[in-house]
């Protein structure tokens, strides 16, 4: 029975941001160098927010374009859209029948999402973690790249795998977390995780002028009320971003000049904007080329889905036999 080394997915928001890039995508690119990786666009999860159909399809295309632009190689990694592999949904139903409601009611993300969309607290939000578990287990994935906010969901997937194996027979390995080396990336507000829904993000494909305009709004050290006030770079989110986009020698200069008030916050932001735009330029250029060749993007997704279905079908043969279906 086939399995993969690493499985991860991302919702098709239509606009990936630098938090996605630093927190997940860079790790994905590194992992494909040495491991068999499957990366999917989880459009079924996106249905919990009731997106407009045409917008959802376009968002999937945009995310696929980003996958390729950041350096994911379809020769080494399978890139596909979740809904094109029906085994995800089939396994999710089987696993739902093994998952107590009490476990799902303790999921913090359900509480967060219910709070953010009180007018649409649907059953999908509640069972969302079981579909996530199915996404992982249908490929018998050994590792799952996760940030701190997803550890709880991965532990549930591990518990569901154990429960299935105890109830029926050994089919699923317990997926292990592949923790990101990057701490949580804060948004322009400097207080909460960067998120498109919170409007505190910088789009990954933003042109230089947009990056500069957005960074001008970023919250810095609240202690610096005047240009002449010494700063505390260790509490400033703009400085933390310098550490990802500026060369080490420049980071050291920014640190010193902030502490001594030799550099103001506006100059610090403009410096970061230039470096960020320069580092992200190759990704923007590749994305622009892919925009002109949509058939290539669709062909990559079709090939990835075929590879994913082959593995998922093998798993589901074992699952159906174990539970007595067919």
Secondary structure by P-SEA (a helix, b strand, c coil): cccccbbbbbcccccccaaaaaacaaaaaaaacccbbbbbccccccccccccaaaaaaaaaaaaaaaaaaccccccbbbbcccccaaaaaaaaaaaaaccaaaaaacaaaaaaaaaccccccccccaaaaaaaaaccccccccccccccaaaaaaaaaaaaaaaaaaccccccbbbbbcccccccccccccccccccccccccccccaaaaaaaaaacccccccccccbbbcccccaaaaaaaacccaaaaaaaaaaaaaccccaaaaaaaaaaaaaaaaaaaaaaaaaaaacaaaaaaaaaaaaaaaaaaaaaaaaaaaaaaccc
